[in-house]
Amino acid sequence: MTKVSAPGRLRRPGARPQRPKAGDPAAAPPQDADTGHVNGFGSPRPGLDDLPWRIRVGTFIRRYHLAPYLLLAPALAGVGWLIVWPAIQLGLFSVQNYGIEQLAGVAPAQWVGLANFTAIFHDPEFWLSLRNSVAFAVIVVPLTLVTGTCVGVLMNRLGPRMSVAVSTTTLLAWATPTVAATVIFYWLFNPDGGVVDWALAQLPGWLGGGAATWAGFNWMSSALPVYTVATLLLVWQGFPFIAVSVLAGLKTVPAELHEAARVDGATPWRAFWKITYPLLKPIFLVLLLLSVIWDFGVFTQLYLLTGSGANLDEYNLGIYVYQRAFSTPPSYGLGGALALVLTVILLIITIGYVRASVRQGAIQ
């Protein structure tokens, strides 16, 4: 007696029924086939439009690899709002005659083309301010870097507790607000009972002191004394950041290199220039660029020390831009042109130094 297993087929008693093949009419479709069903039981497969919106959005992001761009979107929006849009406005102001009347909406802005830039480059005060800014940066930046590097090396040689104490103390100078630090230095160098004038008056004459010279000496009367005070102020404010950055870099230098140098008889000075400096050269490059950017167009300290920049010999580019943009009557178009000129100067300095460093192998 035989059993029927399929139409037109017979099988022996006890034999297992054969599974239908893919080509047979009665064969079930594969589960991943696009038939509109999830499986062979006839359950409908949901379409993309039937899924929740969160799943649809996630599928779209994964399909087009948009996750990195979405993570960068908030930062790019902040940069665009705080940097790109103001830069565009400065560019528009720089080619306009834009003053208080245009700001109030009384008169329309007048397009003047490159007239603002022509007026800047024909102004002798601009070149005087540029000379003061360059000379000031040439003096302040190396002093800040050297002072901060020496303090960083000192903290690296101290014990853990003493290093923490020194770093905390130095960071207090860096954390002091700019206005407060400037007021402190103005009080120290005040001709009416200032500590510096009193201390210099107590020194003997062979050391350059004496009451006849320093009693009531006005440090804010001319360019050289003002920039001397500003140099001390900026070095005092800037060296803690350099010191902490150098200390962090020194922690990455293997101690075995210095031990090998000492075994070979190298002095500390030679070990620094042959081992420490080449390894920390990228860090020094970044610190140099930041110091140039911070000190080249410094404004707040000089503005407070000079009393709003009354003396033309004391102008730097920061005070010169402020005076031209906000003097009476204000000229925001001329100020925008000056701001662009200052930005271009800093970009030229930065790009030139970076290219020189790339050629020397400091950065890649």
C-alpha positions as CSV (number, residue, x, y, z in Angstrom):
1,M,0.0,0.0,0.0
2,T,1.4,3.4,-0.9
3,K,0.8,6.9,0.2
4,V,0.4,9.9,-2.1
5,S,3.0,12.6,-1.1
6,A,2.4,15.0,-4.0
7,P,0.3,15.1,-7.1
8,G,1.6,12.5,-9.5
9,R,4.2,11.0,-7.0
10,L,4.2,8.0,-4.7
11,R,6.5,7.2,-1.8
12,R,7.2,4.0,0.1
13,P,5.7,3.4,3.5
14,G,7.9,5.0,6.3
15,A,9.7,7.3,3.9
16,R,10.0,11.0,4.9
17,P,8.1,13.4,2.7
18,Q,10.3,15.4,0.4
19,R,10.5,19.2,0.8
20,P,9.3,21.1,-2.2
21,K,12.0,22.7,-4.3
22,A,12.2,26.3,-5.2
23,G,10.9,25.7,-8.7
24,D,7.9,23.7,-7.7
25,P,4.5,25.5,-7.8
26,A,3.8,24.6,-4.2
27,A,7.2,25.8,-2.9
28,A,7.1,28.6,-0.3
29,P,8.9,31.8,-1.4
30,P,12.1,32.8,0.5
31,Q,11.6,34.9,3.5
32,D,13.8,37.7,2.1
33,A,11.9,37.8,-1.2
34,D,10.1,41.0,-2.1
35,T,6.6,39.5,-2.1
36,G,4.9,41.9,0.3
37,H,5.0,39.3,3.1
38,V,7.4,38.9,6.0
39,N,7.2,35.1,6.1
40,G,5.3,32.3,4.5
41,F,2.3,32.7,6.8
42,G,0.9,35.6,4.8
43,S,1.7,38.4,7.3
44,P,1.9,41.7,5.5
45,R,5.4,43.5,5.5
46,P,5.1,47.1,6.7
47,G,6.3,49.7,4.2
48,L,8.7,52.6,5.0
49,D,5.8,55.0,5.1
50,D,4.0,52.9,7.8
51,L,7.0,53.1,10.2
52,P,7.2,55.7,12.9
53,W,8.9,59.0,11.9
54,R,11.9,58.4,14.3
55,I,12.7,55.1,12.5
56,R,12.3,56.7,9.1
57,V,14.7,59.5,10.1
58,G,17.2,57.1,11.5
59,T,17.1,55.0,8.4
60,F,17.6,58.1,6.2
61,I,20.6,59.2,8.3
62,R,22.3,55.8,8.2
63,R,21.7,55.4,4.5
64,Y,23.4,58.7,3.5
65,H,26.0,58.7,6.4
66,L,24.8,62.0,7.8
67,A,25.7,61.4,11.5
68,P,29.1,63.2,11.5
69,Y,27.6,66.2,9.8
70,L,24.8,66.4,12.3
71,L,27.3,66.3,15.2
72,L,29.2,69.2,13.6
73,A,26.1,71.2,12.9
74,P,25.8,73.0,16.3
75,A,29.5,74.0,16.2
76,L,29.3,75.2,12.6
77,A,26.2,77.2,13.4
78,G,27.9,78.9,16.3
79,V,31.0,79.7,14.2
80,G,28.8,81.0,11.4
81,W,26.8,83.2,13.8
82,L,29.7,84.6,15.8
83,I,32.4,84.8,13.2
84,V,31.2,84.4,9.6
85,W,28.2,86.8,9.8
86,P,30.1,89.6,11.7
87,A,32.9,89.2,9.1
88,I,30.4,89.7,6.3
89,Q,29.0,92.7,8.0
90,L,32.5,94.2,8.4
91,G,33.1,93.6,4.7
92,L,30.0,95.4,3.8
93,F,30.8,98.3,6.2
94,S,34.3,98.6,4.8
95,V,33.0,99.6,1.3
96,Q,30.3,102.0,2.7
97,N,30.2,105.4,4.2
98,Y,28.4,104.1,7.3
99,G,28.0,106.4,10.3
100,I,25.6,107.3,13.1
101,E,23.0,108.5,10.6
102,Q,22.9,105.2,8.7
103,L,22.8,103.4,12.0
104,A,19.8,105.4,13.1
105,G,18.1,104.9,9.7
106,V,18.0,108.6,9.0
107,A,20.1,108.4,5.8
108,P,20.9,105.5,3.5
109,A,24.3,103.9,3.3
110,Q,26.6,105.3,0.6
111,W,28.8,102.8,-1.3
112,V,32.3,104.3,-1.6
113,G,34.2,101.3,-2.8
114,L,37.9,101.2,-1.7
115,A,37.9,104.8,-0.5
116,N,38.1,103.7,3.2
117,F,41.1,101.6,2.5
118,T,42.8,104.4,0.5
119,A,42.2,106.8,3.4
120,I,43.8,104.3,5.8
121,F,46.9,103.8,3.8
122,H,47.4,107.5,3.3
123,D,47.0,108.3,7.0
124,P,50.4,108.7,8.8
125,E,48.8,107.7,12.1
126,F,48.1,104.3,10.7
127,W,51.7,103.6,10.0
128,L,52.7,105.0,13.4
129,S,50.2,102.6,15.1
130,L,51.4,99.7,12.9
131,R,55.1,100.5,13.9
132,N,54.1,100.6,17.6
133,S,52.2,97.3,17.3
134,V,55.0,95.5,15.6
135,A,57.6,96.7,18.0
136,F,55.4,95.9,21.0
137,A,54.7,92.4,19.8
138,V,58.4,91.8,19.0
139,I,59.3,92.5,22.6
140,V,56.3,91.1,24.5
141,V,55.9,87.8,22.7
142,P,59.5,86.5,23.2
143,L,59.5,87.7,26.9
144,T,56.2,85.9,27.5
145,L,57.4,82.7,25.9
146,V,60.8,82.7,27.7
147,T,59.3,83.4,31.1
148,G,56.6,80.8,30.7
149,T,59.0,78.2,29.5
150,C,61.4,78.8,32.4
151,V,58.5,78.5,34.9
152,G,57.2,75.4,33.2
153,V,60.6,73.7,33.3
154,L,60.9,74.7,37.0
155,M,57.5,73.2,37.8
156,N,58.5,70.0,36.0
157,R,61.6,69.7,38.3
158,L,59.7,70.3,41.5
159,G,58.0,67.7,43.6
160,P,54.3,66.9,43.1
161,R,53.0,69.1,46.0
162,M,55.3,72.0,45.3
163,S,54.5,71.8,41.5
164,V,50.7,72.0,42.3
165,A,51.2,74.9,44.6
166,V,53.3,76.9,42.1
167,S,51.0,76.1,39.1
168,T,47.9,77.2,41.2
169,T,49.6,80.4,42.2
170,T,50.7,81.3,38.7
171,L,47.3,80.5,37.2
172,L,45.8,83.1,39.5
173,A,47.5,85.8,37.4
174,W,46.1,84.3,34.2
175,A,42.6,84.0,35.8
176,T,42.6,87.6,36.9
177,P,40.2,89.7,34.8
178,T,41.9,92.0,32.3
179,V,40.4,95.2,33.7
180,A,41.2,94.3,37.3
181,A,44.8,93.4,36.4
182,T,45.2,96.7,34.5
183,V,43.8,98.7,37.5
184,I,46.3,97.0,39.8
185,F,49.2,97.9,37.6
186,Y,48.0,101.4,37.2
187,W,47.9,101.7,41.0
188,L,51.4,100.3,41.3
189,F,52.8,102.8,38.8
190,N,50.6,105.7,39.9
191,P,52.8,108.9,40.2
192,D,50.7,110.0,43.3
193,G,51.9,107.5,45.9
194,G,52.6,104.5,43.6
195,V,54.6,101.6,45.0
196,V,57.0,101.5,42.0
197,D,57.9,105.2,42.2
198,W,58.5,104.9,46.0
199,A,60.7,101.8,45.5
200,L,62.8,103.4,42.8
201,A,63.2,106.6,44.8
202,Q,64.7,104.6,47.7
203,L,67.4,103.1,45.4
204,P,70.9,104.7,45.4
205,G,71.9,106.9,42.5
206,W,74.5,104.4,41.2
207,L,71.6,102.0,40.6
208,G,69.6,104.5,38.7
209,G,67.3,105.4,41.6
210,G,66.8,108.6,43.6
211,A,63.9,110.8,44.6
212,A,64.9,113.5,42.2
213,T,64.3,111.3,39.2
214,W,61.5,108.9,40.3
215,A,59.4,110.8,42.9
216,G,56.1,111.6,41.2
217,F,57.3,110.2,37.9
218,N,54.3,109.9,35.5
219,W,54.5,106.6,33.6
220,M,51.6,107.4,31.4
221,S,52.9,110.7,29.9
222,S,54.8,109.3,26.9
223,A,54.9,106.2,24.7
224,L,58.0,104.5,26.1
225,P,57.0,104.4,29.8
226,V,53.4,103.4,28.9
227,Y,54.6,100.5,26.7
228,T,57.0,99.5,29.5
229,V,54.2,99.1,32.0
230,A,52.0,97.4,29.3
231,T,54.9,94.9,28.6
232,L,55.2,94.0,32.3
233,L,51.4,93.6,32.5
234,L,51.0,91.4,29.5
235,V,54.0,89.2,30.5
236,W,52.5,88.8,34.0
237,Q,49.2,87.9,32.5
238,G,50.4,85.6,29.7
239,F,53.2,83.5,31.2
240,P,51.0,81.2,33.3
241,F,49.3,79.8,30.2
242,I,52.7,79.2,28.5
243,A,54.0,77.6,31.7
244,V,51.2,75.2,32.1
245,S,51.2,74.3,28.4
246,V,55.0,73.6,28.5
247,L,54.6,71.6,31.7
248,A,52.0,69.4,30.0
249,G,54.3,68.9,27.1
250,L,57.3,68.0,29.3
251,K,55.2,65.3,31.0
252,T,55.1,63.5,27.6
253,V,58.9,63.5,27.1
254,P,60.4,60.1,28.1
255,A,62.6,60.3,31.1
256,E,65.0,57.8,29.6
257,L,66.1,60.4,27.0
258,H,67.2,62.9,29.7
259,E,68.9,60.1,31.7
260,A,70.8,59.0,28.6
261,A,71.9,62.7,28.0
262,R,73.1,63.0,31.6
263,V,75.1,59.8,31.3
264,D,76.7,61.1,28.1
265,G,77.7,64.3,30.0
266,A,75.2,66.7,28.4
267,T,74.5,69.9,30.3
268,P,70.9,70.9,31.1
269,W,71.0,73.7,28.5
270,R,72.2,71.3,25.8
271,A,69.7,68.6,26.8
272,F,66.9,71.2,26.5
273,W,67.9,72.3,23.0
274,K,68.7,68.8,21.7
275,I,65.9,66.8,23.3
276,T,63.2,68.9,24.9
277,Y,62.8,71.6,22.3
278,P,62.6,69.4,19.2
279,L,60.0,67.2,20.8
280,L,57.9,70.3,22.0
281,K,58.4,72.3,18.8
282,P,54.8,71.9,17.7
283,I,53.6,73.1,21.1
284,F,55.9,76.2,20.9
285,L,54.5,76.9,17.5
286,V,50.9,77.0,18.7
287,L,51.9,79.1,21.7
288,L,53.8,81.6,19.5
289,L,50.9,82.0,17.2
290,L,48.5,82.6,20.0
291,S,50.8,85.1,21.7
292,V,51.2,87.0,18.4
293,I,47.4,87.1,18.0
294,W,46.8,88.2,21.6
295,D,49.6,90.8,21.8
296,F,49.6,92.4,18.3
297,G,46.3,94.2,18.6
298,V,46.0,94.5,22.3
299,F,43.4,97.1,23.3
300,T,42.0,96.9,26.8
301,Q,45.3,97.3,28.7
302,L,46.6,100.2,26.7
303,Y,43.2,101.9,26.6
304,L,42.9,101.9,30.4
305,L,46.6,102.8,31.0
306,T,46.6,105.7,28.6
307,G,43.2,107.1,29.5
308,S,41.4,106.3,26.2
309,G,44.5,106.9,24.1
310,A,44.8,110.6,24.3
311,N,48.4,110.7,23.1
312,L,48.9,109.8,19.4
313,D,52.4,108.5,20.1
314,E,50.9,105.8,22.3
315,Y,48.6,104.5,19.6
316,N,48.7,100.9,18.5
317,L,46.4,99.3,16.0
318,G,43.8,98.4,18.6
319,I,43.5,101.9,19.9
320,Y,43.7,103.4,16.4
321,V,40.8,101.2,15.2
322,Y,38.7,102.3,18.2
323,Q,39.5,106.0,17.7
324,R,38.6,105.9,14.0
325,A,35.5,103.9,14.4
326,F,33.9,105.5,17.5
327,S,35.3,109.0,17.6
328,T,33.0,112.0,17.0
329,P,31.5,111.6,14.5
330,P,31.8,107.8,14.4
331,S,32.8,106.2,11.1
332,Y,31.8,102.5,11.2
333,G,32.8,102.0,7.6
334,L,36.4,103.2,8.3
335,G,36.5,101.0,11.4
336,G,35.3,98.0,9.4
337,A,38.1,98.5,6.9
338,L,40.7,98.8,9.6
339,A,39.4,95.6,11.3
340,L,39.8,93.8,7.9
341,V,43.3,95.2,7.5
342,L,44.3,94.0,11.0
343,T,42.8,90.6,10.3
344,V,44.8,90.3,7.0
345,I,48.0,91.3,8.8
346,L,47.5,88.6,11.4
347,L,46.7,86.0,8.7
348,I,49.8,86.9,6.8
349,I,51.9,86.5,9.9
350,T,50.3,83.2,10.8
351,I,50.4,81.7,7.3
352,G,54.1,82.8,6.9
353,Y,55.2,81.2,10.1
354,V,53.2,78.0,9.5
355,R,54.8,77.6,6.1
356,A,58.3,78.2,7.5
357,S,57.6,75.6,10.2
358,V,56.4,73.1,7.7
359,R,59.5,73.5,5.7
360,Q,61.6,72.9,8.8
361,G,59.6,69.8,9.8
362,A,58.0,71.2,12.9
363,I,54.5,70.3,11.7
364,Q,53.2,68.1,9.0
